[in-house]
Amino acid sequence: MQTSPFASMSSRVLRKLAIAGMSFALSSCGGGGGSGSGSTPNPPVVPVPPIAPAALQRILFVGDSFTHGRYAPVRSYNAGGTQDAATGSSRVVDENYGQTGARAELEPGPWGGIPGIFAALAVEASLNYDVHIEAISATSLDKNFAAAASVIEQSKWNAVVLQELSPKPLTFALTGSTTSDPSAFCSSVKAIEQGVHGVAASANVYLYETWPRADLAQALSGAVGSTGYHDRYVANLAVLGNANHNAYDSAASHDGAIAGVAPVGDAWERAWSEGIANLDPSAASTLPLLWYNIETVNNPAISAPDLLHPSIYGAYLSGLVLFQQVTGSDVRSFGASESAAQALGIPAATAVQLQRVAWEAVTQESAAPIDQAVDPCTLTQ
């Protein structure tokens, strides 16, 4: 049985706000120490031997436009990496650039996208990452695998990140899309994981849990501006978020060989519940939207708000969550001067807030199902 799309999101928001409040309270409590006043002479300076660079890690991101971002400046951010590079770089190798047929790119490439944000963070953290992207717009994991198995099944990968076509992990009742098929999503994860581990047994395979789409929440909620619309919209957004959370964690659990789920969707919901981002595009707000809306100049050109792909803010938060999950680095350490945020035009104060939310989502979110009546991996359309 599918959870009602009009269920309240209050319990989840309160839980997240409580966690956020606890985190803030703890971070506000510090210990202090002082230097002694004795006259002991300073110890001699001992030369520190140079630290050997960390071994090169090659990572591949597999997905669609939720991985490449679709819109400038995210789509092309840090693109143009060198194939078979010997050292890490902030530049991303676009495996499909210049390809034809199923792997042809709809928007101009090469693409960097959210992997480009990951690559920039790796350089800043002095981590040695060679970052690649294999993304096909509006394409499911099984079709990506069919089109680009020669890219995905390579022994050189230390990590592979999988992002599914957004309607597929959800039910038809939530999306109205014939591509919705949670069970098939779980099967695709298993097939690709086994393909990767068949040639790279020690590679870590991660799932990239995407966000609830505003356009779907709007479609479930009736006419914008009608009586009770906002409350219905908020409730439906929570139902969509829970469904994504449950599907990705169910796929990981059923597979049994997934290194982790990057809870990007959960992080977006935290940003809303903590008042960092605007969750309702129809509501007047000075807070940023995590989805792409519509700008004065749009690349590619659009004539109406998008409300499904990430804005610069949504892409940045997604990149932070992926980086925290894959590397284990504390993204809060980047601070106000982080270069990717600056390059994308994100204010320093907002960047710091998003860094904290990403850290919270990875370190504090539970993989337990939320309001789940039926295991998504058992649901077929």
ROBAZA-880267 format. One record per residue (C-alpha): x, y, z. Coordinates in steps of 0.5 Angstrom, whole numbers, plus 500, padded with zeros to 3 digits. Example, Ala and Ser with C-alpha at 12.3 -4.5 7.8 and 13.67 -1.06 7.14 Angstrom:
<nodes>
525491516 527498514 
</nodes>
This chain:
<nodes>
500500500 503507498 503512504 498517502 501523499 497528504 501525510 504530514 511532514 511535521 514529525 520528520 521536520 521536528 526530528 531534524 530540527 531537534 538534531 540540528 539544535 543539538 548539533 548547534 548546542 554542542 558546537 557552542 560548548 568548547 574547552 579552553 587551554 592555556 600555555 604554561 608560564 614556566 621558563 623551559 626552553 623551546 625544544 629543537 626544531 626537528 625537520 619533518 620529512 615530506 609527506 608522500 602524495 596519497 595514492 591516486 583515486 579514480 572515481 566515475 559518476 554514472 547518471 543523467 542530468 541530475 549528475 551533470 546539472 543541465 544548466 550553466 554554470 553547473 553543467 560545464 563547471 570544471 570540465 575538460 580533464 585529461 584521460 588516463 591522467 597520472 595525478 588528480 585534478 580539478 578537471 573532470 573527464 567527460 566520457 561521453 563527450 563527442 560520442 554519438 548514438 545513445 551516448 550523444 550529449 543533448 546539451 553542449 559539452 564537455 560536462 563537469 557538473 556535480 562531479 566538477 564540484 567534487 573534484 574542486 573539493 578534492 583539490 582543496 582538501 589535498 586529496 588525489 582524485 581523478 574524476 570522470 562522468 558518464 551521464 546521459 540526459 533523461 536516461 535510467 541506470 539500465 540504459 546507461 549500463 547498456 550504452 556505456 558498459 565499456 566505460 563502467 566496467 573498468 578495473 581502474 575505478 576505485 569508486 563508482 557513484 550511481 544516480 537513477 532517473 528520478 521517476 524510476 525509484 518511485 511509484 506511478 501514483 507519485 510520478 504519473 510516469 511509465 518509467 516508474 519501477 522501484 523493483 527494476 531500479 533495485 535490479 539495475 543497481 545490482 547488475 551494475 554493482 556486480 559488473 563493477 565488482 567483476 572487474 574491480 573487486 575492491 571498488 566502492 560502489 555508492 548510490 546517489 539519492 536524489 531530491 524530491 522534485 517541486 514539479 511533482 509535488 505541485 502536480 500532486 497538490 492541485 492548483 497553485 494558490 488554491 485553498 490549502 495548497 501550500 500545506 498540501 504541497 509541503 506534505 507531498 514534498 515530504 512524501 516524495 522525499 521519504 519515497 526516494 530515501 526508502 528506495 535508495 536505502 532499500 536498493 543498497 540493503 538488497 544488494 548487500 555490496 554497496 559502500 554507502 548511500 549519499 543522502 542528497 535528498 535528505 540534505 535538501 530536506 534538512 536545508 528546508 527544515 532549518 530555514 536555509 532554503 525555500 521549499 515552495 517556489 510559489 511562496 515569496 521568499 528571500 531564501 535560495 531555491 535548491 531547484 533551478 527556477 528560471 533566470 534572465 539568461 538560461 543555458 539551455 534556453 527555457 520558457 518556464 520554471 524548471 523546478 526539477 534540476 538543481 540550481 547552483 545551490 542545490 548542485 553545491 549541496 549535492 556535491 558536498 554530500 557526495 564528497 562527505 560520503 565518499 571521502 569521509 572528509 568533514 566538509 565543514 572545514 572548507 569554510 567561507 572561502 571555499 572555491 567552488 562556491 565562489 566560482 558558482 556565485 554562492 554567498 560565503 555565509 550560504 556556503 557555510 550553512 550548506 556545508 554544515 547541512 551536508 555534514 549533518 545529513 551524512 553523519 546523522 541521517 538514519 537508513 531506516 525506512 520512513 513511513 514505509 508500508 511496502 519494501 520498494 524493491 518488491 514493488 513492480 508497475 
</nodes>
